[in-house]
Amino acid sequence: MNTFEENDFTTVKVIAKTYKGFQYKIKTDKFIKMNFNEIVNETKNVMKSFFKQHNLTDLENGIDNLEFHFHDDIPFNRPIIYLCDNDHGK
C-alpha cells in the first residue's frame, strides 16, 4: 500500500494579480532537484493546463506575461513556497 504523507509534498502558491491563490503540490523529492527556471516553467504549465481544462482562456493566455520570483533563495526546506510576480499582486 502506497500512502503519501503531507510532508512528501511541497506546496507552490502563486502570489500574482488575478492569479492569487492558485496553488498545487509537487513531490518534495522532485522539487529539491529542480532549479528556479524549472519550478517556474512547471508552475506555468500546471496553471495553463488547469485553465485550459476549465475553458478559462483569458486566464490561460495571461500566464506568459507573469514574471515570477522568490523573495529568498529557493527554500527547499519549507513545506510551502511562494512564487510572486513583479507587482506582488497589487
N, C-alpha and C positions, 0 to 999 in steps of 0.2 A: 504494500500500500504506500503510495507516494503522497505525503501531505506536505503542504508548504506553510511555513510559519511566516508571520508578518515581517519578521526581520530578514527574511530571504529576499526581500524586495526593497528597492529604493523608489520613493515616490518623486516624480518630477512634476512640479507645479509651475504653471505659466502665470507670470505677472505682466500683463500687457493690456493696453486699452482694447476693449471689445473681446479679448480672449481670456481675461482674468478669470481664474477659477478652473481653467482646463487643467486636468492632471491625468497622469497614467502611471502605472507601476512597471518597473523593469527589474528583472532578476539582478540582484546585487552582484553576483559573481560575473555577470556580463558587464554591468555598469562600471565596475572598477577597472576593466580592461579597455574602456573607451576613452578617447581624448575629447576635448571640448567640442571640436567640429563634428565628431561622430554623435555626440549627445544631442547637439543642436539639430543636425540633419535627421536623426531618428525622431526627435520630438516633432519637427515639422512634418515628417512623413506620417506619423501617427495622427497628427491633427488633420492633415489633408484627407487621409483615409476616413476618419470619423466624419468629417463634414461632408465628404462626397457621399458616403453611405447614407447620410441623413438628408441629402439633397439641399445642403446649405452652401450653395455655390458662391455667394458673396464672401462668406467666411473662408471658404476653401481658397478662393482667389487672392485673399489678402495676406495669406501666410508668408508668401515670398518676400513681402515688404518688412517683415519683422526682423529686427537686428538684436538677437539675444546676447546676453552676457550674464556672468555670475558676479556677485559683489566680492567674492573671495576666490582663492584658488579652488579648483574642483574639489568639493567637500566629500570625498569618498567615504568618510566615516559617519556621515549623517543619514538618518532614515528618510529625510525629505530634503530635496534641493529645489531651489527656485531659479527659474530662467526668467530674466527680466528683459523687456525691450528698452530701447534708449530713452523713451519718455517716461519710463517707470509707471505705465498705466494711467498717466494723467490725461 
